[in-house]
Amino acid sequence: MLAPLGAAALLLATALVTGTPAAAAESGLHVSGATVDGRAEPLGVDAARPLLGWKLDAESRNSMQSAYQILVATSAERLAHNQGNVWDSGKRRSGESVGVPYGGQQLSPRVRYYWKVRVWDGHGRASAWSAPSFWETALSAPEDWEGARWIGPSDPQAGAPLLRKEFSLDKEVAGARAYVAGLGFHELRLNGAKVGDRVLAPANAPYDRWVLYDTYDVTKALRKGGNTVGLWLGHGYGDNFSRYGFRWKGQRQAIALLDITFTDGTRRHLTTDPSWKWSTGPITADDLYDGESYDARKEQDGWDESGFDDRSWDVVSMVHAPQGTLRSNTMPPVRVTDTLRARKVTEIRPGTYVYDFGQNIAGWARLSAKGEAGARITLRTAEELSADGTLDAATNRDAAATDTFTLAGTGRRETYEPRFTYHGFRYLEVTGFPGTPGLGNVRARVVHADVPSTGTFSSSSEVLNRIWHNNRWSVLNNSMSTPTDTPVRDERTPPAMDVQAYRDAAVREFGMGSFYAKYLRDLPPGTALPSDDVKAQYPDMAGGQVTLAWTLYEQYRDRNALETAYPDMKRFVDRNAAEVPGLIWPADKGFGDWCPPDHGPQANDGMGSPTAGDCTSEVSLVNTALSYQQARAAAKAATVLGHRQDARQFESLAGSIKNAFNARFLNEAGDTYGSGRQVSSVLPLAFGLVPADKVADVGDQLARTIAEHDDSHLDTGIFGTRYLVDALARTGRIDLAMTMLHQRTYPGFGFQLANGATTTWEQWLYRSSMETHDHAMFAGINTSLYTVLAGIRPTTPGYRDIAVEPRIPASLDQVSAAQETVRGHVASSWKKTRDTLRLTVTIPANSRAVVRVPLTDEDHRVQAPIEARKTQVTDQAVTYRVGSGTWTFTVRAH
């Protein structure tokens, strides 16, 4: 690893040669937002050909890139002098600014590469060079670990052991990296402090295939002279952890490499080896479901600092390496992303206090207290309260969700928060507190993968705004190191079916590129969860990974993920085409439109009961429709990757599935499908399965079913709900969709809101035979807030071409939505007054859009910017082509 040059020095060096990066260029284009594999200045890049990207800012409308030049160098100085000694792309005629593959020399492991880019506009004028950026490569082979060994406590049953090693450095440090994998979890410490802000590291993974290691920049943590490195290991995955999840079953063990570069250019490596020592620590038990026990009397102050007396510590043991190979963790770290103050605390009985944080979260509580040594404080969590104010822990199922903190009795205020567990909760019960706890004694720590927020939505409807808010929280609470089904009960495993239903919302709300790419590696198409192989070919389960791979390309132009997944995509789709009789999925294999409303007597007007809930629904129809969608995704992937014969085959297969679907499920009247339940027409309409001459009839019958049979309430499970608004909008029933979403009685989102929901429930019922109140599987409807109400859709991958086609319900006065895409800010907002509709659209530089301006009355006309090019006029809308910039269209009476 080359010594890193400080950011200020690097910018200065570049400015001396090329001029200040931020200086205005003749072209009016400014390059910013440099990324490598979707991350800014990442460490641990493991791709042989990383994908480079950048954003463009422009001073004027209609700004497009016509060419680019990329320089990659092994030093900041070379880059500052425009010497791309690793890669000089030369001027390449291309409009691409996203997913541009690195094309230089073979990359070496543990090396920092510096890079910058400049572009040319449509008139051939060059921009200034971008600010210099960098990426660092990962360890690519076992020998790159410099002989590091897997070590662990000599007692395999030790709870959460502390491992330490003292060492001395005789030179000043220029740069240093730590590469660490500690199982089940680890916390890295240097010279008395935790390194970085990751929690619950390393990321969960299929340990029989690979173990993920984390890369830390520890330059500032090291010093000339004495140093100490420490590793705190947790188990996390107890014997009761779900057999359907990735569970580390071995002992607590770790491997680490410290790679240090000195100011004179020399290097030194420090590795885990037999010279390390270990001891027990204050964590006496830790389990993801049941919680953590911490006894502060067993703390060993200074154990991770030089000079600590470790003569009573034992020598570590060399342990067997895990079956899986070591691989760099490239997903966003799991972090504490927020800290919430309780809204109120109530003493429900003497010595028992319940805190309400006002929001259902994933994470844990942080407690501060002062008391005598041995005082034991118990923290128990739940999503809901019973009528008497006590915790209602029914949705925890068999997860104890309990942390305990035993005070050391220091005479000072002591603070505790867990390290190796997490819970899903809104309410916290505290018992054993010395004295009377106040609001300030406890905080809730919000924990999830630190994915950036990329979507915003608001409207004139508080109900829609709260649905959007709750669904976002559910997605975040279920984005840990893998997607999870719930953070609450004893499960928390990757839910392929759930992700398939809400991924389109997640990628609009958050920057999920590297998160889902990691998940796709863990569970490629046709791969089931552990102990669940029977579902490996179900379209509603492992088939979701086929469409996820395409989604990553459509949203982020992640060609590497698509290329890696493609053989499994092809294998999955081909196998189902060969093995499913007549291309119609059987009714006894799968889940279908999972968890529609229960209309039986046990539903109890939505409050439910422990025996309520009948989740399997329309299995054959839903899975056949999904198999059509998956064949189309495979066809699009094959086209992008240049597999023309495959593309033709998959397009033909999709056509055959469509024909078989209509032959089997479309009724004789040609106006509804299957049983006639809502989903049976929603999916065909949304997926384009309905013959063109039948769309109006199917739409009419669906509307009648909703209004007359279902009392204008939704009657859908996770897939029907995801596509409900899309289907109704396609047939001109956006107002009916709004009526359904605004219902305050069971079943519906409004019923959840009326019962205090701050996240989305697993079922429409408050209580059922399988229930938590923090599931993301119904969050997919957020997609339609962006794609239908605001009308924003990419029409080519990576948002180079965009459609903005908002639908305007009579019941709404205003909608505003925006997405930070890989090309920049895309926004659509509209507002109605008594006789005017004003639509404002923002398109990023190097993108272009088709804007469909709806006419709210037949005598209305559109006032458009002069540069907007009118392309089509109908009774319903006027369509324009626009380039980058902000455009306002006003519709009023002629």
Stockholm file with secondary structure:
# STOCKHOLM 1.0

chainA/1-894         MLAPLGAAALLLATALVTGTPAAAAESGLHVSGATVDGRAEPLGVDAARPLLGWKLDAESRNSMQSAYQILVATSAERLAHNQGNVWDSGKRRSGESVGVPYGGQQLSPRVRYYWKVRVWDGHGRASAWSAPSFWETALSAPEDWEGARWIGPSDPQAGAPLLRKEFSLDKEVAGARAYVAGLGFHELRLNGAKVGDRVLAPANAPYDRWVLYDTYDVTKALRKGGNTVGLWLGHGYGDNFSRYGFRWKGQRQAIALLDITFTDGTRRHLTTDPSWKWSTGPITADDLYDGESYDARKEQDGWDESGFDDRSWDVVSMVHAPQGTLRSNTMPPVRVTDTLRARKVTEIRPGTYVYDFGQNIAGWARLSAKGEAGARITLRTAEELSADGTLDAATNRDAAATDTFTLAGTGRRETYEPRFTYHGFRYLEVTGFPGTPGLGNVRARVVHADVPSTGTFSSSSEVLNRIWHNNRWSVLNNSMSTPTDTPVRDERTPPAMDVQAYRDAAVREFGMGSFYAKYLRDLPPGTALPSDDVKAQYPDMAGGQVTLAWTLYEQYRDRNALETAYPDMKRFVDRNAAEVPGLIWPADKGFGDWCPPDHGPQANDGMGSPTAGDCTSEVSLVNTALSYQQARAAAKAATVLGHRQDARQFESLAGSIKNAFNARFLNEAGDTYGSGRQVSSVLPLAFGLVPADKVADVGDQLARTIAEHDDSHLDTGIFGTRYLVDALARTGRIDLAMTMLHQRTYPGFGFQLANGATTTWEQWLYRSSMETHDHAMFAGINTSLYTVLAGIRPTTPGYRDIAVEPRIPASLDQVSAAQETVRGHVASSWKKTRDTLRLTVTIPANSRAVVRVPLTDEDHRVQAPIEARKTQVTDQAVTYRVGSGTWTFTVRAH
#=GR chainA/1-894 SS CCCCCCHHHHHHHHHHHHCCTTSCCTTSEEEEEEEETTBSSCSSBCCSSCEEEEEEEESSSSCCEEEEEEEEESSHHHHHTTCCSSEECCCEECCCCSSEECCSSCCCTTCEEEEEEEEEETTSCBCCCCCCEEEEBCCCSGGGGTTCCCEECSSTTCSSCEEEEEEEECSCEEEEEEEEEEESEEEEEETTEECSSBCSBSCCCCTTTEEEEEEEECGGGCCSEEEEEEEEEECBCCTTSCTTSCCCCSCSEEEEEEEEEETTSCEEEEECCTTCEEECCSEEEEETTTEEEEEGGGCCTTTTSTTCCCTTSEECEECCCCSSEEEECCSCCEEEEEEEECSEEEEEETTEEEEEEEEEEEEEEEEEECCCTTCEEEEEEESEECTTSSEECGGGTTCCCEEEEECCCCSSCEEECCSSCCEEEEEEEEESCSSCCCGGGEEEEEEEECCCBCEEEEESCHHHHHHHHHHHHHHHHTBSSSBCSCSSSSCCCCCHHHHHHHHHHHHHHBCCHHHHHHHHHHSCTTCCCTTCGGGTTCTTTTTHHHHHHHHHHHHHCCHHHHHHHHHHHHHHHHHHHHHSGGGCCCTTSSCBSCSCCCCSGGGGGGTCCTTCCCCCBCHHHHHHHHHHHHHHHHHHHHHHHTCHHHHHHHHHHHHHHHHHHHHHHBCTTSSCBTTCCHHHHHHHHHHTCSCGGGHHHHHHHHHHIIIIISTTCCCCCHHHHHHHHHHHHHTTCHHHHHHHHTCCSSSSHHHHHHTTCSSCCSSSSSSCSSCCSCCCTTGGGHHHIIIIISCEEESSGGGSEEEECCCCCTTCSEEEEEEEETTEEEEEEEEECSSEEEEEEEECTTCEEEEEEECSSTTEEEECCTTSEEEEECSSEEEEEECSEEEEEEEEEC
#=GC SS_cons         CCCCCCHHHHHHHHHHHHCCTTSCCTTSEEEEEEEETTBSSCSSBCCSSCEEEEEEEESSSSCCEEEEEEEEESSHHHHHTTCCSSEECCCEECCCCSSEECCSSCCCTTCEEEEEEEEEETTSCBCCCCCCEEEEBCCCSGGGGTTCCCEECSSTTCSSCEEEEEEEECSCEEEEEEEEEEESEEEEEETTEECSSBCSBSCCCCTTTEEEEEEEECGGGCCSEEEEEEEEEECBCCTTSCTTSCCCCSCSEEEEEEEEEETTSCEEEEECCTTCEEECCSEEEEETTTEEEEEGGGCCTTTTSTTCCCTTSEECEECCCCSSEEEECCSCCEEEEEEEECSEEEEEETTEEEEEEEEEEEEEEEEEECCCTTCEEEEEEESEECTTSSEECGGGTTCCCEEEEECCCCSSCEEECCSSCCEEEEEEEEESCSSCCCGGGEEEEEEEECCCBCEEEEESCHHHHHHHHHHHHHHHHTBSSSBCSCSSSSCCCCCHHHHHHHHHHHHHHBCCHHHHHHHHHHSCTTCCCTTCGGGTTCTTTTTHHHHHHHHHHHHHCCHHHHHHHHHHHHHHHHHHHHHSGGGCCCTTSSCBSCSCCCCSGGGGGGTCCTTCCCCCBCHHHHHHHHHHHHHHHHHHHHHHHTCHHHHHHHHHHHHHHHHHHHHHHBCTTSSCBTTCCHHHHHHHHHHTCSCGGGHHHHHHHHHHIIIIISTTCCCCCHHHHHHHHHHHHHTTCHHHHHHHHTCCSSSSHHHHHHTTCSSCCSSSSSSCSSCCSCCCTTGGGHHHIIIIISCEEESSGGGSEEEECCCCCTTCSEEEEEEEETTEEEEEEEEECSSEEEEEEEECTTCEEEEEEECSSTTEEEECCTTSEEEEECSSEEEEEECSEEEEEEEEEC
//
